[in-house]
């Protein structure tokens, strides 16, 4: 498949999609260096760690029993007369 600016993203693989957008950048584009300290500070300010953690699940009592499910008399793909 030829990739041009009008090709829809959903039709591209991940690598093709990345290449499509990289091709739009100027030849002398300087990619910024990754700064771990800045990334951590940004996560702290946004509360990312608080959002990512879940409260603990309540303990299930040993008396909880699962009820068996009764099978349906007919399946959706079967005719009622069979």
N, C-alpha and C positions, 0 to 999 in steps of 0.2 A: 504494500500500500504506500502510495506517495503521500508524504506529509506536507501540507501547506497550512497557511494561517486560517483557512476556512474549514479544515477538517474538524469534525465534532470530537470532543474529548472522549465521549463514551465509546467511540469506535477505535480508540487507540489503546495500545498496551501502555503500561506504566512508563517504560523506557521511552517509547515514542512520544508520549505526552510530555515528559520532561524535556526531550530534545526539541519539541515544538516551541516550548516557552524559552528554552535556552537560545534558540535561533533568533528570537525576537530581541535579545539583548545586543547592545553595540559590541563590536569586536574588542574595544578597549575597556570593557566593563571590569571593575575591580571588585571581586567578591569580598564582603566583609569577613574578617576572621571571627571565629566563634570565641566568645568570652564566657567561660563557665561561671565566673563570679557574677557577671551581669545577668545571666540566665537564672541563677539561683535567687538573686535578689528580685527579679521580675516574678518568679513563682511565689515567693514569700508575699510580695505586695498584692498579688492577685488572689491569694488564699488557695492556691492549687493543691497544696498538701492537705488542707482541711477538707476540700471538696472530694479528694481522692479516697479518703478513709471513710469506712462505713462504721456505724455503731455496731457493737457486738450483737449477735443474734440471741434471742432469749433461749434458754435451755428448754428442751422438750421433756416433758415428764415421761416417766416410764409407763404410765397408764394410758398414754395416747395409743390408740389402735387405728390402723387403717382398715376401712371397710372394703370388702371385695366388691368389684363392679360386676354387675350381671351383664352377660353378653346380650347384645340386641338380637331379636328374633330374625331379622333380615339385615343384610348389608345394603349399602346404597347401590352397589353394582349388581345385586341380585334382584330378580323379580319376586314379588310376594308369592307367586304360585309355585315356585320351585322348592 
